[in-house]
Amino acid sequence: MNGQGVRSLQRRNAFGRWLYSFRGYKKHYELALMFLPVIVYFVIFKYIPMGGIVIAFKNYKIKLGMFASPWCGLDNFTKAFATPTFARSVRNTLTISALKLLFGFPMPIILALMLNEVSHVRFKKTIQTITYLPHFLSWVVLAGMFQQLLSPNNGAVNAVLREVFGVKNSIYFLGDNRYFRGTLIVTDIWKNVGWSSILYLATIAGIDQALYEAATVDGASRWQCTWYITLPSLVSTIVVMLILNVGSIMDAGFDQVFNLYNPAVYQTGDIIDTYVYRYGLGDMKYAQATAVGLFKNVIAFVLVVGTNLIARRISGEGIW
C-alpha cells in the first residue's frame, strides 16, 4: 500500500472512531451533560483569556484598550528580558522546580508502595487520611502555620533543634537564602505527597493478584514482587505524571512562594510568577509582564512535547 492509501485508511479509521464516540455520547447524553460545567470553566477561564496574549506585542495603553493600542513587535520582550531581576527569576524557577521534581516526584510512588505492603486495613486508612489532609489546606493557611512553626524566636522547630540537637543559633528558615529553597521543597512534599499517591494506589489496586500468587509460589519475596510486578505495572502512570510534571517546570508554585517569601529571600526565592506579579501589577507594566508570561508558557509547551517524545522513544509510553 502506497503512502496515499495509508493516509486514506488512517482518515477513515479516525472518522470511524469519531462517529463511534459521537454515538456513545448521544446514547449517554446525561453523563455528557455532567461534564458540561468543566467545559464551561475551561472556556471562560482558560481559553477566552488567551486573547489577552496580543498585549505582549502592543504598546498597551489602558485608555485605548487592548485592541486599539499600537503594535510594537517584540519590544516588550526586549525590555522585560533586559531587567536585572528577570534572569534571577528564571534561574530560581528552574532550580526550585528541578529540586521539587528530583525530591518530590518519587515520594508519592514510595508512599504508595509502602501503603501497599500494609496489611492492617484500619492502620492503612488512617495513614492515608493523615497524608491526604494537607492537600485540602490552602497555602494562605499553611503559610501562617509555617511562619509560627519556623519562627526563629519561639517556633517549635527551632525549639526542638535547641533542646534536642543542641543547636545554639536559631535558623531563619523563611528569611535566610541558605534555607529558603529547602523549606519550599520540604513543605511542598508534606502538602502534596498523600494526594499525589492516590493515582499510584489506584493503579496498584488494578494489578492482577494472580501475578503475585504465581510469584509467591515460585518463591519470590515481597521485595521481588514489588520490583518485578508492581513497579513495571506503574511505568505507564509514572511516565504520564513525569511528562505533566516536566511541563509545569516553569511553574515553581506561585501560591506557595508568594505566601512564604519576603524581600530578604528574593535572591533565591523570586520566581517568574512572582516577578510577573510585581512587574505587572506593582509597576503597572502590563505589556512586559504579559510578554514574560507568554515566554514562560511557550517554554512549558516545548518541554511537554519534548518530554513526551523522549518518553515514547525510551519506554513506548506517552500521553499522545
ZADREN-884851 format. One record per residue: y, x, z of N, C-alpha, C in turn; residue in one letter. Coordinates in steps of 0.05 Angstrom, whole numbers, plus 32768, in hexadecimal, padded with zeros to 4 digits. Each point is the difference from the previous one (the first is absolute). Layout:
N
YXZYXZYXZA ...
***
This chain:
320
7FE88011800080187FEF8000801980128000M 80137FFA7FED801880107FFF80137FF98016N 8017800F800180137FFB8015800D7FE58000G 80057FF57FE7800C7FE67FFE7FED7FEA800BQ 7FE680047FFA7FED7FEC800A7FFD8001801EG 80028018800C7FFF8002801D80177FF2800DV 801880057FF580187FF3800B7FFF7FE27FFDR 7FF57FF67FEA7FFD7FE37FFC7FED7FF58015S 7FEA800E80057FED7FF68014800C8000801CL 801080158006800D8001801A80137FE98003Q 800F7FF97FEB80137FEA80027FF27FE58004R 7FE97FFD7FF27FF07FE780047FF57FFE801DR 7FF78017800A7FF58000801B80177FFB8014N 8017800B7FFC80177FFB801280087FE37FFFA 80017FF47FE880077FE47FFE7FEB7FEE800EF 7FE680087FFD7FEB7FF1800D80028001801EG 80078018800B80038002801D80187FEF8009R 801680017FF180187FF080077FFA7FE28000W 7FF17FF77FEB7FF97FE47FFE7FEE7FF78017L 7FED801280077FEE7FFA801680107FFD801AY 80138013800480107FFF801980117FE78000S 800C7FF97FE980117FE87FFF7FF07FE78007F 7FE87FFE7FF67FEF7FE880067FF98000801DR 7FFB8017800C7FFB8001801D80177FF78010G 801980097FF980187FF7800E80047FE27FFDY 7FFB7FF67FE880037FE47FFB7FED7FEF8010K 7FE7800A80037FEC7FF2800F80068000801EK 800A8016800A80068003801C801E80038004H 800F7FEE7FF6801E80028000800B7FFF801DY 7FF17FF38012800A7FFF801C8002801C800CE 7FEC80107FFA8000801C800B801680107FF2L 80057FFB7FE68015800E7FF2801B7FF8800CA 80047FE7800780197FF7800B8006800E801BL 7FEB8006800F8003800E801A800C801C7FFCM 7FFD800B7FE8800A801B7FFA801D7FFE7FF6F 800A7FE87FFA801B7FFD7FF58016800B8012L 7FFF7FFD801B8015800C80108002801E7FFEP 7FE9800D7FFC8000801D7FFD800E80087FE6V 7FFA7FF17FEB800D80057FE6801E7FFC8002I 80087FEA800D801D7FFB8003800E80168010V 7FF280098015800B80168011800580197FEFY 7FEC80087FF0800380197FF080157FFC7FEAF 80027FE97FF580147FFB7FEB801C8002800BV 80047FF38017801B7FFF800C8009801B800CI 7FED800D800F80088018800F7FF8801A7FF3F 7FEF7FFF7FEB7FF780197FF3800A80037FE3K 7FFD7FEA7FF1800680027FE3801D7FFA7FF9Y 800B7FEB800C801C7FF97FFA801380178008I 7FFD800C80188012801680077FFF80187FEEP 7FEB80027FEF7FFE80177FEE801680007FEBM 800E7FE97FFD80177FFF7FEE80168011800AG 80018006801A80158011800B7FFD801D7FF9G 7FEA80077FF27FFD801C7FF88016800A7FEEI 800C7FED7FF1801580087FED8018800D800EV 80037FFA801B8016800C800F7FFF801E7FFFI 7FE7800B7FFF7FFC801D8000800D800D7FE8A 80047FF17FEA800B800B7FE8801D7FF67FFAF 800D7FF58015801B7FF57FFC8013800B8015K 801980017FF980158006801380077FE6800FN 7FEF7FFA801480007FE6800C801A7FFA8010Y 800C7FE97FFA80177FF7800E7FFA7FE4800BK 80047FFC801A7FF97FE6800C80107FEA7FF3I 801980047FFA80117FEB7FF47FF67FF87FE4K 7FF680147FF17FF77FFA7FE57FE47FF48000L 7FF0800680147FE57FF680007FEC80147FF3G 7FE77FF880017FEB80127FF7800080047FE1M 80047FEA7FF27FFE80027FE3801A80077FF2F 80177FFA800D801A80067FF38009801D8005A 7FF4800D80138007801C80067FF980127FE8S 801180147FFB7FFB80117FE87FE880128004P 7FF380077FE97FE980128001800A801D8004W 7FF0800F800E8007801C80047FE980137FFBC 7FEA7FF77FF47FEA80117FFA7FF1800A8019G 7FFC801A80017FF1800C80178013800D8014L 801A7FF880008013800C80137FF87FFB801DD 7FF77FE880067FF87FF9801B7FE98012800AN 7FED80067FEF7FEA80118007800A801C8006F 8012800A7FEF800B801B8003800F8002801AT 80117FEC8007800F800180187FEE7FFE8019K 7FED7FEF7FFF7FEE7FFC80177FEF80198005A 7FF5800C7FEA7FEF80188003801080188009F 801B80007FFC80108017800780097FFF801DA 7FFB7FEA800E80088000801C7FEE80138010T 800B800D80147FF18014800F7FE87FF58010P 80017FE680077FEB7FF580107FE97FF47FF0T 80047FFE7FE57FEB7FF37FF07FE780118000F 8002801A7FFB7FE980127FFF7FF27FFF801BA 800F7FFF80167FF48000801A7FEF7FE68004R 800B7FE97FF77FF27FE780037FE77FFF7FF0S 8000800B7FE87FE880017FF07FEB8012800DV 80098017800A7FED8013800D7FF47FF38019R 80107FF280107FF67FF380187FED7FE97FF9N 80077FF17FEB7FEE7FEA7FF87FE5800A7FF8T 7FFF80147FEF7FE6800B7FF77FF1800C8017L 800D800E80127FF3800D80167FF47FEB8013T 80107FED80087FF67FEB80137FEA7FF07FF3I 80037FF87FE77FEB7FF17FF37FE6800F7FFDS 8003801A7FF97FE880117FFD7FF18003801BA 800F800380167FF48002801A7FF27FE68008L 800D7FEA7FFA7FF47FE680067FE67FFC7FF0K 800180097FE77FE87FFD7FEF7FEA8012800AL 8007801980077FEC801380097FF37FF8801AL 80107FF880147FF57FFA801A7FFB7FE28004F 800F7FEF7FF37FFE7FE380057FEB7FF37FEEG 7FFD80097FE77FED7FF37FEE7FE38001800AF 7FF68016800A7FE3800180097FFB7FF0801AP 80157FFB80107FFB7FF4801A7FF47FE47FFFM 80097FEE7FEF7FF37FE67FFE7FE380027FF8P 7FFA80137FEE7FE480037FF87FEF800A8017I 800A8013800F7FF2800A80177FFC7FEA8015I 80157FF080057FFE7FEA80147FEB7FEC7FF7L 80007FF97FE67FED7FEC7FF67FE3800B8003A 7FFC80197FFA7FE5800C80037FF88000801DL 8012800680127FFA8000801D7FF97FE4800AM 80117FEC7FF87FFA7FE580087FE67FF67FF5L 7FF980097FE87FE77FF77FF47FE780098010N 8004801680107FEA800B80107FFE7FF2801BE 80147FF080077FFF7FF3801A7FEE7FE77FFFV 7FEC7FFF80117FED7FEA800080087FE98013S 80118006801480087FEC801380167FEF7FF4H 7FFA7FE77FF980137FF07FF0801A7FFB800FV 7FFF7FF9801A80187FFA800F801280198002R 7FF480178005801080188002800D80067FE5F 7FF17FFD7FEA800A80047FE580177FEE7FFAK 7FFE7FE7800680167FED7FFB801980068010K 7FFB800A8019801780078011800F80187FF4T 7FF280147FF7800D80187FF4800E7FF87FE7I 7FF47FEF7FF0800E7FF77FE8801A7FF18006Q 7FFF7FEF801380187FF1800780168012800AT 7FF98013801180148013800B800C80117FEAI 7FF080087FED800B80117FEA80107FF07FECT 7FFA7FE67FFD800E7FEF7FED801C7FF88009Y 80037FFC801B80187FF4800A801A800F7FF9L 8001801A8001801A800E7FFA800B7FFA7FE4P 7FEE7FF97FED80097FFA7FE580137FE87FFFH 7FFD7FED801380107FE88000801B8003800EF 80058018800B801A8005800D8012800E7FECL 80197FF67FFE8013800C7FEE8009801B800BS 800A80117FEE800A801A800880197FFE8011W 800E7FE97FFF80177FFC80117FF77FFF801DV 7FEB7FF180057FF57FFE801B7FF3801B8008V 7FF1800C7FEE7FF280198007801480178004L 801680007FF2801480158003800B8000801DA 80067FE8800A800A7FFE801C7FEB80098013G 7FE67FFA7FFB7FEB800880127FFC801E7FFFM 8000800C7FE97FFC801C7FFE80188010800BF 80187FF57FFD8017800E800C7FFE8001801EQ 7FF47FEC800C7FFB8001801D7FE980138007Q 7FEA7FFE7FF17FE9801180078005801D7FFBL 801080067FEB8004801C7FF8801B800C800AL 800D7FF18012801A8009800A7FFC801B800FS 801280147FFB7FFD801A800E80067FFE801DP 800E7FEC800980087FFE801C7FEB7FF28012N 7FFA7FE77FF97FED7FF180117FEA7FF37FEFN 7FFA800B7FE97FEB7FF57FEF7FE48007800BG 7FED7FED7FFC7FE68003800A7FF180197FF5A 800580057FE67FF280167FF38008801B800CV 801A80048003800A8019800C7FF88002801DN 7FFE7FE9800E7FF78001801C7FE3800A8002A 7FEF7FF67FED7FE4800980007FFF801E7FF9V 801080097FED8000801C7FF8800880128017L 80137FF78010800A801080177FEB80008016R 7FF67FE980077FEF7FFD80187FE3800A7FFBE 7FF67FFA7FE87FE480067FFA7FFC801B7FF3V 801280067FEC7FFC80187FF0801480178008F 80117FFA801380128015800A801680087FEDG 80087FEF7FED801680067FEE801A7FFE800FV 800F8016800080198000801080177FF37FF2K 800480057FE780177FF57FF17FF87FE67FF2N 80117FEC80027FFB7FE77FF3800280037FE2S 7FF07FF17FF17FFF80017FE380107FE87FF5I 801380067FEE800F7FEB7FF27FF27FF77FE7Y 7FEC7FEF80037FF07FF87FE980107FF37FEAF 80147FF0800780107FF27FEC801B800D7FFBL 80058017800C801A800D7FFD7FFE801E7FF9G 7FE880097FFB7FFB801C7FF97FF280027FE5D 800B800F7FEE7FF580027FE57FE4800C8001N 7FF9800F80147FE5800C80027FEA7FEB8005R 80077FEA800D7FEC7FED800880037FE57FF2Y 80157FFB7FF280057FE57FF67FEB7FF87FEBF 7FFA80127FED7FEC7FF97FEC7FE57FFA800CR 7FF8801080137FE67FFC800D80007FE5800FG 80177FF9800C80027FE6800D7FFD7FE97FECT 800C80037FE87FFD7FEB7FEC7FE37FFD7FF7L 7FF280167FFD7FE47FFE7FF77FEF7FF38015I 8002800880197FEF7FF5801580067FE38004V 80197FF8800180077FE480057FF77FEE7FE8T 8002800B7FE87FF77FF17FE87FE27FFB8001D 7FF1801580077FE37FFD80027FF97FEC8015I 800D800180177FFA7FEE801780057FE37FF7W 80157FFB7FF180077FE57FF87FED7FF57FEBK 7FF880107FED7FF27FF57FE87FE380067FFEN 7FF5801180117FE480087FFC7FED7FE98003V 80047FEE80137FEE7FEA800480007FEC7FE9G 80197FF97FF880027FED7FEA7FF5800B7FE6W 800580197FFB7FF7800D7FE77FE180027FFFS 7FF3800080177FE3800380007FF27FE67FF9S 800E7FE97FFF7FF37FE77FFB7FF280007FE5I 800E800B7FEB7FF480007FE67FE780117FFFL 7FFF8016800E7FE9801180007FE97FF3800FY 80077FF280167FEB7FF1800F7FF47FEA7FF0L 80117FF27FF07FF67FEB7FEF7FED800B7FEAA 800780187FF67FEF800C7FEC7FE58009800CT 8001800B80187FE88008800E7FEE7FE88006I 800D7FE980077FF07FE880067FF17FF67FE8A 800A80067FE87FF37FF77FE77FEA80127FF6G 7FFB8017800E7FEA80127FF77FE57FF38006I 7FEE80037FEE7FE57FF580037FF2800E8017D 7FF87FF080147FF3800C80187FE5800B7FF9Q 7FF47FF87FEA7FE6800B7FF88002801E7FFBA 801780097FF88004801D7FFB7FFD8010801AL 800C7FF580167FFE800D801A7FE37FFF800AY 7FF37FE97FFC7FE47FFD800A7FEE80147FF1E 800380027FE67FF080137FF18005801D8008A 801A800780058006801B80097FF58005801CA 80007FED80117FF58003801B7FE280057FFFT 7FF37FF17FEF7FE380037FFC7FF9801C7FF6V 8012800B7FEF7FFC801B7FF6800880168014D 80097FF88018800780138014801D800A8001G 80127FF17FF2801C80087FFF800D7FFA801BA 801280128009800F7FFC801880187FEE7FFAS 800F7FF8801580177FEF7FFD801680107FF0R 800280198005801480107FF17FF880017FE3W 7FE780047FFA7FF780017FE480047FE57FF2Q 7FFB7FEA800E80057FE57FF5801E7FFD7FFAC 8011800A8012801D7FFE7FFB800880117FE8T 7FF580187FFE800980137FEB7FF57FF87FE4W 7FE87FF67FFF7FF37FFA7FE680007FE37FF8Y 80077FEE801380017FE37FF8801B7FF48004I 800B80038019801A7FF380068017800C7FF0T 8003801A80018017800D7FF27FFF7FFC7FE2L 7FE980037FF27FFF7FFB7FE480087FE37FF9P 7FF97FED801280067FE47FFB801E7FFB8003S 800E8012800E801D7FFD80058011800D7FEBL 7FF3800F7FED801080107FED80137FF07FF0V 7FF87FE97FF580127FF07FEF80177FF68011S 7FFC7FF7801880157FF78012801380168007T 7FF580188006801080178007801280087FE8I 7FF580007FE8800F80087FE880187FED7FFCV 7FFB7FE6800280157FEC7FFC801680048015V 7FF880038019801480038015800F801B7FFDM 7FF280157FF6800E801A7FFC80157FFD7FEAL 7FF97FF27FEA80137FFC7FEB80197FF1800AI 7FFC7FEB800F80167FF1800B801180118013L 7FF380108010800F80118013801080167FF1N 7FF4800B7FEC800F80157FF080177FF37FF2V 7FFC7FE77FF780167FF27FF280187FFB8012G 7FFB7FFE801A80167FFC801380098019800ES 7FF980177FF48007801A800C801E80048001I 800F7FF37FEE801D80028000800D7FED8014M 7FEF7FF0800E80097FEE80147FF48009801BD 800F8010800F7FF6800C801880027FED8018A 80077FE77FFC80017FED8016801C7FFC800AG 80107FF07FF1801C7FFC800880037FF3801BF 7FF07FEB800680037FF280197FFC80138018D 7FEB80107FFE7FFA80128016801580158003Q 8007800E7FEB801480158001801B7FF68009V 80097FEA7FF4801A7FF5800680037FF8801DF 7FEB7FF6800C80027FF8801C7FFB80178014N 7FF580167FF77FFB80168012801280187FFDL 800C80037FE8800F80197FFC801D7FFD800AY 800E80168001801C80028008800C80197FF3N 801A80038000800D80177FF37FF5801B8008P 7FF5800280187FF5801A80097FE880097FF0A 7FF17FED7FF47FE880077FF280027FFA7FE2V 80187FFE7FF580047FFB7FE47FF380177FF0Y 80008018800A7FF680177FF17FE27FFD7FF9Q 7FF17FF380117FE37FFC7FFB7FF87FE37FFDT 80127FED80067FF87FE48000800E7FEF7FECG 8015800A7FF3800F7FF07FEC7FF07FFE7FE6D 7FF77FE87FF97FF07FFC7FE880107FF27FEAI 7FF57FFC7FE9800F7FF47FEA800A7FE58007I 7FF07FEF800C80087FE5800780177FFF8013D 8000801180158016800080138019800D7FF3T 7FFB80137FEE8016800C7FF1800E7FEB7FEEY 7FF07FEF7FF2800B7FEB7FF0800E7FEB8011V 7FF57FFA8017800D7FED8012801C80098008Y 800280198008801A800A8009801380047FE8R 7FF5800B7FEB801080067FE8800A7FE77FF2Y 7FEE7FEB7FFF80087FE87FF280107FED8011G 7FF67FF98018800E7FED80118016800D8011L 7FFA8018800A8014800E8011801880097FF0G 7FFB800F7FEA8015800B7FF080097FED7FE9D 7FF17FEA7FFD80067FEC7FEB7FFE800B7FE4M 7FEE80137FFC7FFB800B7FE67FE77FF37FF4K 80037FE77FF87FE97FF07FF97FF2800B7FE7Y 800F80087FEC7FF580097FE77FEF801A8004A 800A8013800F7FF2801980057FE77FFA8011Q 80027FEE80137FE97FF980117FEA7FF37FEFA 80087FEE7FEE7FED7FF47FEE7FF380147FEET 800E80147FF77FF580167FF07FEA800F800FA 8005800680197FED800E80107FE77FEE8005V 80047FE680057FEA7FEE80047FEF7FFE7FE7G 800D7FFF7FE87FF17FFF7FE77FF0801A7FFCL 800D801780067FF280197FFE7FE780018011F 80027FF680187FE97FFF80127FEA7FEF7FF6K 80067FE97FF57FEB7FED7FF67FF3800B7FE7N 800F800D7FEF7FF4800C7FE87FEC80158007V 8007801180147FED801580097FE87FF3800CI 80037FEB80107FE97FF2800C7FEE7FF47FEBA 800B7FF57FEB7FF07FF57FEA7FF080167FF2F 800C80167FFB7FF280177FF47FE9800A8011V 80058001801A7FEB800880137FE97FED8000L 80057FE67FFF7FEA7FEC80007FEF80037FE7V 800D80027FE97FF280037FE77FF0801A7FFFV 800D801680087FF3801A80007FE880018013G 80037FF580187FEA800080147FE97FEF7FF6T 80067FEA7FF37FEB7FEE7FF67FF0800F7FEAN 800E800E7FEE7FF2800F7FEB7FEF8016800BL 800A800E80147FF08016800D7FE87FF4800EI 80047FEA800E7FEA7FF4800F7FEA7FF67FECA 80087FF57FEA7FEC7FF67FEC7FF180177FF4R 800D80177FFC7FF280177FF47FED800D8014R 80078000801A7FEF800D80147FE97FEE8009I 80077FE780087FEC7FEE800C7FF87FE87FEES 800F7FFC7FEB7FFA7FE97FEF800B7FE6800CG 800F80018016800B7FE9800D801E80007FFDE 800C7FE97FFE801D7FFD7FFD80087FE48005G 801B7FFA7FFD80097FE5800480057FF27FE6I 7FFD800E7FE980007FF37FE67FF280127FEBW 
***
